[in-house]
Amino acid sequence: MVFATEQELKTNLEYYLNEMTAGNEIIIERNGEQIGRLVPQGKVMQSLTESLRGFIKENIDFDKEREKILREKYELTD
Protein backbone atom coordinates (compact mmCIF):
# COMPACT_ATOMS: atom_id res chain seq x y z
CA MET A 1 0.00 0.00 0.00
CA VAL A 2 1.39 3.36 -1.07
CA PHE A 3 0.23 6.74 0.19
CA ALA A 4 0.16 9.86 -1.98
CA THR A 5 -1.18 13.35 -1.57
CA GLU A 6 -3.44 14.71 -4.25
CA GLN A 7 -0.61 16.94 -5.52
CA GLU A 8 1.96 14.10 -5.52
CA LEU A 9 -0.44 11.99 -7.57
CA LYS A 10 -0.94 14.77 -10.11
CA THR A 11 2.77 15.49 -10.37
CA ASN A 12 4.01 11.88 -10.46
CA LEU A 13 1.14 10.02 -12.12
CA GLU A 14 3.42 7.69 -14.09
CA TYR A 15 5.22 6.61 -10.90
CA TYR A 16 1.94 5.76 -9.17
CA LEU A 17 0.62 3.92 -12.24
CA ASN A 18 3.80 1.82 -12.16
CA GLU A 19 3.18 1.12 -8.47
CA MET A 20 -0.31 -0.10 -9.34
CA THR A 21 1.09 -2.24 -12.14
CA ALA A 22 3.35 -3.81 -9.51
CA GLY A 23 0.23 -4.68 -7.49
CA ASN A 24 0.24 -1.86 -4.93
CA GLU A 25 -2.86 0.01 -3.85
CA ILE A 26 -2.59 3.80 -3.79
CA ILE A 27 -4.24 5.67 -0.92
CA ILE A 28 -4.92 9.29 -1.85
CA GLU A 29 -4.84 11.95 0.85
CA ARG A 30 -5.99 15.56 0.88
CA ASN A 31 -5.27 17.82 3.83
CA GLY A 32 -4.17 14.83 5.90
CA GLU A 33 -7.39 12.86 5.28
CA GLN A 34 -7.73 9.76 3.14
CA ILE A 35 -10.12 10.59 0.31
CA GLY A 36 -9.78 7.65 -2.03
CA ARG A 37 -8.09 4.45 -3.05
CA LEU A 38 -6.82 3.26 -6.41
CA VAL A 39 -6.86 -0.52 -6.61
CA PRO A 40 -5.02 -2.56 -9.27
CA GLN A 41 -7.39 -4.38 -11.62
CA GLY A 42 -6.36 -7.81 -10.34
CA LYS A 43 -7.12 -6.90 -6.74
CA VAL A 44 -10.55 -5.32 -7.16
CA MET A 45 -12.50 -8.41 -6.06
CA GLN A 46 -10.13 -9.03 -3.16
CA SER A 47 -10.53 -5.43 -2.03
CA LEU A 48 -14.31 -5.66 -2.21
CA THR A 49 -14.51 -8.93 -0.30
CA GLU A 50 -12.11 -7.64 2.36
CA SER A 51 -14.32 -4.58 2.81
CA LEU A 52 -17.25 -6.91 3.55
CA ARG A 53 -15.37 -8.82 6.24
CA GLY A 54 -17.53 -8.86 9.35
CA PHE A 55 -20.75 -8.47 7.37
CA ILE A 56 -20.60 -11.95 5.88
CA LYS A 57 -21.03 -14.54 8.61
CA GLU A 58 -20.17 -17.71 6.69
CA ASN A 59 -17.05 -18.88 4.95
CA ILE A 60 -18.11 -18.45 1.35
CA ASP A 61 -16.15 -19.61 -1.67
CA PHE A 62 -16.77 -16.59 -3.88
CA ASP A 63 -15.38 -18.28 -6.98
CA LYS A 64 -17.83 -21.19 -6.64
CA GLU A 65 -20.72 -18.81 -5.95
CA ARG A 66 -19.83 -16.70 -8.97
CA GLU A 67 -19.64 -19.80 -11.18
CA LYS A 68 -23.01 -21.00 -9.86
CA ILE A 69 -24.67 -17.65 -10.57
CA LEU A 70 -23.20 -17.48 -14.08
CA ARG A 71 -24.30 -21.05 -14.83
CA GLU A 72 -27.85 -20.24 -13.68
CA LYS A 73 -27.90 -16.94 -15.58
CA TYR A 74 -26.72 -18.44 -18.85
CA GLU A 75 -28.33 -21.84 -18.27
CA LEU A 76 -25.05 -23.73 -18.60
CA THR A 77 -24.64 -27.39 -17.72
CA ASP A 78 -21.52 -29.47 -17.07
N, C-alpha and C positions, 0 to 999 in steps of 0.2 A: 504494500500500500504506500503510495506516494502522495505527499501533500503539496499543494500549490495554491498561491494566492491568485486571485482573478487576473491581476496584472502579469504575474509570472507566466500564467497559462497563455495569455495573449502574446507576450513577448517571445516565449520559447515553445510555441505550439508543436513544432517538429520533434523536439526533445520529448515532450509528454506523449505524443503519438507513438514514438519509439518505445517508451515505457509501457504503454498499453499493448503494443505488439509483443513485448516480452512477457505479457501476462499480468502486469501490475494494474491495480485500480488507482485512479487519481481522485483524491478528495480535494474539492475546490473550496477555498475559504475567502470570505470577504469580511473585512473589519474584524478578524479574529473568530468569526463564526463559520461553521461548515454550511455551505449552501447547496452543494451538489456532489455527485459522484459520477465519474465516467468509468464504466465497466467494460473490459474487453469482451468482444463478441462471444468467445468460448466460455466465459464465466457468467453470462447473464442468468441462466437457469439456476446455477449454484447460488448466485447472489440473491435471487428471488426466494429460493427455498430456505436459505439461511435467515432471511428477514421474517419468515413465517415460523421460525423455531419458537416453540412455546404456545403457538396457536393450534398446531396440529398435534393431537394427543397420541396418535399411533405411529409406529414405524412403517412408513409407506415407501414402497419401491416406485418412485416417480416414473422411471423408465417403463416398468410394466404397466402402470396405470395409463401412461400416455399411449402405449401401444394398444391397450384394450380400447381406449376411447377412439383412436384412429380406426381400428378394425370395425368397431360398431358404426362409426360415422360413414365409412366407405364400404361397409358390408363385405369385409374381406374374410376369407376363411383360410385355414392352414393348408 
